[in-house]
Amino acid sequence: MKNTLGSLLILSTIGVLSACGGGSGSKSNPTSPPATSVSSSVLSSSLPSSNLSSSILSSSSSSNSTSSSSQVKKSTKISGNIYLKEDDVNQDVDSLELVKVTLSLLDSENKVIATSSPTLITPPIGGGIPFTADIAGNNPQTIVVNVSHDGFSDFARRIEFTPDVNLTVTLKKLKQLIIAPTQVTSVSGRELEGFNVSVNNSNGNEEIVEGDAGGVTDLSVSIPQSALPDGTTNIDVTMKAFNPNDPEDAQSFPGDYQDSAGNKLLSVAFNYTEGTTNTGVSLQKIAQDERDARLAAQKQSGKTISPLQFAKQKSQKSGKALEPVIINRKIPEASCASLSQLGDASSADEGFQIPVYTYNTTNGLWDLLGYGTLFDDVGSLIEADPKKINCSTTTYVLEIEATNEIFLSNWWNLDYPIFFQQPIKLCADLTLQDQGNKPVVGSALYPMDDDELRSFSAKSFVTDANGNVHIEIISLDGGADLTATAYVYNASFYSGYQQIPVKLSTTCNATATPVIVQLDIPEICKVDGRVVSPTGSPLAKHYVVATNFTDDTAIPGFALTDADGRYELSLQCDKKYQVFDVYNYIFDLSGISTDFEANVNGTADLSEASDNGSSAVMKDLVFSAKPIAHVGLLENSVSQISLFVVYEGTDFPLTYNFAVRDGNSKVLKNYSGTVNESDFVLDDNDVGFDYALIKINHDLTDEQIKDIRGYSAVGEIKDSKGVTTQISDKYEEDEEIDE
């Protein structure tokens, strides 16, 4: 009875408060002013599914900073747009609950001092999923960003602390395949029996293959049965090989080009692998359990135990042969020059060795995992002499032998640590501006060699509050190559980035006059305003969106109000925008008011209080005072339903009455009652509105709730002055029932 009732008349907002889910309907798409009729689910259609209201109640932040006279508390505003892409085409998000965003501040010792998980919304404006968060800590040095979505590659960044960061987050759809045990041969000639999978990305086909792929692929992984839990019969795998020389792939490079020992890194190739066994255990969980067991054994013995040593110890105890994870990774053609430049990385091992790193999501750095051995594509071992590397005639493949701890992170990387006794620094100073000569703030910039020689190290940079960026990288050819192409990533670009030529210099002068670069970004103006209640009280944590419903060339804006109810939007100058409170859209069933508009053009018209042509101040945006109610289920209850009420007014008590009807519109039960001011949770830490959750005994029989498809709740709620809105929630027939 509980599970079927769990789907009855449920709305996601209630679901978050009570940790349950259920059916939903739809609301008019606000490309034109929506009708005033009440819809059963105000969170679907333009605000996809009901996850916007889910995420409304799921944001969190924390700080473990301590205060002292020597510590200075600093804050940063981190904003961005998240794009899900498949074959370079933007995809809609099915559920915001699948998108995870974690922002962290680190101190000089790479310890986390503050974290935030900002609320996500999908406003009816198209484009990316916007997010914003203010996060503060004592003496922050670094910002670490992690964004993930099941089935897509993660986005991860490590950025030097700056007060303003604006990110373009691209998550790429991964090829997925369920694999069973097969037999293959590695490039070195090893016969491998286990779970074998390969991907090809460089040929443009983006294919994933089980078992023998019939030749050298970009990435092949072989996982022995002994590295997996008993009972594993198949693995659901998603995987992709990335080329750091491709600007599209380069923007996916996680973290910083630096290892945990402080060495700068030059990436040869990087990869993403994620998998789950048929028993529901992820490869990452298996790796974590292995690591925990190894660290426990290490603590007991008092000696350092490497992953391979631990695997050997387990093999000896069990009497079973050691079966490592074997990975073959083809060296991208554009990375081949790095082999002859930087050479063999481990003289203690036979053949030509390249370091292998795994990504640390906490500090945004790379941890050395071990070394791989280089072969040519016909299986010949490559000598350690870098002078014998011939990139024009030979395809090289790195074979990596590892334990299942390689899956601790979804990311792993072939990198060279860059060591020079007297490194030659290459520098450039730029000022990035939009078409109105205004600074482009908080945008990422990534310099790459403009030929195939890979003449300098890699690193990404972020523009400051004045649009300035100081590029500083390490030469790999003694300072001979001084030209580069920088890729600037910004959501305003259709392709996601713009290329600009950069002239590097061996003279790194901190006071050098920056070169002004004007980007293909429209002139941006500032729009400030305030969201208030009907009584004029400021409302914090409200989401304000600006868009143009008839002009899809207008770059939309998004902001979160602060404690004083204030917001700031960055909008195109001389463009008309409709500005609205997202919560008004969700909870005010009359829809969006399209007459609250901004157009920064030097004339204070529309809904502006002032306009100087560069910035505008809006009149107060008033949040609706109408009582809004939805019917749903309370968690862990087989006998109660709930009434979820949102109200910012003061005219109590509220009174409600509604009927639950079956699929034939027959009334099964009528309910009525009052909601008092004391029933409300007053704007807690996670939401920007006052709400009440009222428990009601439903008194329905098991037979009545046996099949609830098509059931509905219909009625009304009104305040003491008679302001009334309708209750209309329905469990749609095409929704699944939670058995």
Secondary structure, 3 states (H helix, E strand, C coil): CHHHHCCCCCCHHHHHHHCCCCCCCCCCCCCCCCCCCCCCCCCCCCCCCCHHHHHHCCCEEEECCCCCCCCCEEEEEEEEEEEEEECCEEECCCCHHHEEEEEEEECCCCCEEEEEECCCCCCCCCCCEEEEEEEEEECCCEEEEEEEECCECCEEEEEECCCEEEEEEEEEECEEEEECEEEEECCCCCEEEEEEEEEECCCCCCEEEECCCCCCCCEEEEECHHHCCCCCCCEEEEEEEECCCCHHHHCCCCECCEECCCCEEEEEEEEEEEEEECCCCEHHHHHHHHHHHHHHHHHHHCCCCCHHHHHHHHHHHHCCCCCCEEEEEECCHHHHHHHHHHCCCCCCCCCCEEEEEEEECCCCEEEEEEEEEEEECCCCECCCCHHHCCCCCCCEEEEEEECHHHHHCCEEEEEEECCCCCCCEEEEEEEEECCCCCECCCCEEEEEECCCCCCECCCCEECCCCCEEEEEEEECCCCCCCEEEEEEECCCCCCCEEEEEEECECCCCCCCCCEEEECCCCCEEEEEEEEECCCCCECCCCEEEEECCCCCCCCCEEEECCCCCEEEEEEECCCCEEEEEHHHHHHCCCCCCCCCEECCCCCCCCCEEEECCCEEEECCEECCCCCEEEEEECCCCCCEEEEEEECCCCCCCEEEEEEEECCCCCEEEEEEEEECHHHEECCCCCCCCCEEEEEEECCCCCCCCCCCCCCEEEEEEECCCCCEEEEEEECCCCCCCCC
